[in-house]
Amino acid sequence: MADTGSEKRRHPRRKMLKGAKAVFNDGASLYDCQVRDWSEGGARLVFPNLTPLPHLFTLRLNDGSEYACEVVRADGPIVGIRFAGST
């Protein structure tokens, strides 16, 4: 039986559809995105357009919660992030 990506993950993912913003440059740069899935260790974000992101940024959910993030993979407008810790 072949391994799938989900079997290699440290944390199980939950599907979701939440609005959020990628925040950087001391809050001067804000990009809207959607959180498509979430785990204890990271998330998958989808941006409406190809978006240049720095390696480290803050993810601000529409409920006001914020998470320090680092980009681990990007495929066009789809970005995989790892949480660096809550802010």
Secondary structure, DSSP 8 states (H G I E B T S, - for coil): ----HHHH-SS--EEEEEEEEEEETTTTEEEEEEEEEE-SSEEEEE-SS-----SEEEEEETTS-EEEEEEEEEETTEEEEEEEEE-
